[in-house]
Amino acid sequence: MADSSFDIVSKVDHQEADNALQQARKEVEQRYDFKGTGASIEWSGEAVLIKASTEERAKAVLDVFQSKLVKRGISLKSLESGEPVAGSKEYRITSTIKDGISQENAKKIGKIIRDEGPKGVKSQIQGDELRVQSKSRDDLQEVQRLLKAADLDVDLQFINYR
């Protein structure tokens, strides 16, 4: 019998992220506590740029954006936000949406699978994803449970289960 396998990826639906940003922008424009504060949120290339007149307002806009991401099913582990930076008249926060598993995180996941996973399970790094193989499908499901329970700083999805 051939080996069973699945891939571990960390992907973000960019359309959903864009929808979350549009909803956050609409809420910031309409909320009374943001009126006259110069608060805004917009795409700046691949990053999200948040501007406001005070540090607290900038953090509040970020909080609105985070709540919209969660409602759209995007994990906050996929969002990397910096601290508010004071400009000439405004504070800015630059956030990026992480896509893919970094080499360092892939190695961490591979080590967890080797050390704590069932015997006979092999993992290999393929670009920004991991392929996990085993003769037993039960072992693969055990690896999935193990990784879901592990406290990793990346949002993982399991795809191509065959």
N, C-alpha and C positions, 0 to 999 in steps of 0.2 A: 504494500500500500504506500502511496506517495505521501510525502510530508505535507502537513497542513501548515498554513501560515496566515499572518495578518501584518498590516503595516501600522506603525505608530506615527502620527503626524500632529502638527499643531498649525491648523489653518483657520483663518478668519474670513467669513463671508464679507467681502468689502462692500457689497451692496447694502447689507444690513448695517454695517458701520456707518455708511453714508446716510442711511435713513435715520439712524440714531443721532447723528450730527445735525441733520435737518430739523428733527424734532426738538433737540436741545436749543438750536438757534431760535426756533419759533417761540419756545417757552421763555427764553431770555428776553426776546423782544417784547413779549406780552406781559411779563410779570411786573407788578408795580414796584417791587423792591429793587429791580434792576434799572428802572427808568432814570435817565440822566446820569448814569454812572459810566457810560461809555463801554459797557460790557458787551463783548462779542465773542463768537466762536466760529472758526472757519478752517477749511483745509489750506495748508501751506505746503504744496507739493505732496509728499507722502505723510507729512506730519499734521497734527491738529494744533492750531494756534489759538490760544485763549487770551483775550485782552480785557483789562478792567482798570478802573481808576484807583482802586485800593487792593491790597493783597487779599483781604477777606472776600471781596467780590470775585476776584479771580478764582479763588478756591471754591466759592459757591457755584460758579459756572462749571468748573471741573466736576463738582459733585452732581450737578444736573446732568452733565454728559455721561458720567458713570452710571447714573440710575437709568438713563435711556439705553445704554449698552446692555445692562443686565436684563431689562425688559425685552430686548431684542434677542436674547439668548447668547450674548457674547460675554465670555468670562473676563473678569477684570485682570486676570493674570496675563491677558493678551495686551493690556494697555500699560505703557511705560510712560509715566509723567515726571517731569522735572519739578524743581521748586520754582515758586514765583520769582521772576527777575525784574528788578526795578529798571524802567527805562526813563526817558525824559519826563513824560507826564503819566505813564501808565505802567501797570505790572503785566508781565507776559508769562504764560506757562506754555511750554512746548511739550506735546505728548505724541508718542508714536505707537502704532499698532504693530505688535510683533507677529511675524508670520514665519513659520518653520521652526525647527528645533536646532539650536546652535550645537556646534561640535562638542562643546563642554557639557551641555545638558544631555546630549546623546550618549556621551561616555558615562555620565552618572546613571542614566537609565539602564544602559548595558551592564554596568556593574551591579545594580540592584537585581537585575534578572539573573546574572551569574551567581551572585552570593545567596539570594533569598529564594529564587525561583526553583521550580522543579528541575530535576536532572534531565538531561537530554533536550533542553530547550536552548536553541542557538539564536543569537541576535547579531545583526550586522547593520552598520551605518551605511545608508545610501543617500548621499547628498544631505538634504534637510529632513530626512525621515529615517525610521528604523524598521527593518524587516525582522520579524520574529518567526522562527520555524520550530516545529516539533512533530513527532509522529502521532502524538496524542492530542486531540482537540481539548480534552479536559485540562491538560497542562497549559494550553494556550489561554483557556478561560481563567485558570489560576493566575497566570501572569497578568491578565487584565485586572483582576481583583487586587492583586498586589500593587500594581501601579496606581490604581484609583485610590488606594489607601495611603500610598506614599505621599508625603507633603513636598511636592515639586513646585518650582516657581514657573512652570509652563502649563498651559492648558492642552491636554492630550485628547486626541480622538483616535479611535481604532477603526481602520477601514480595510477593505479588500480581504475580508475573512474568507478563506477557502480551505 
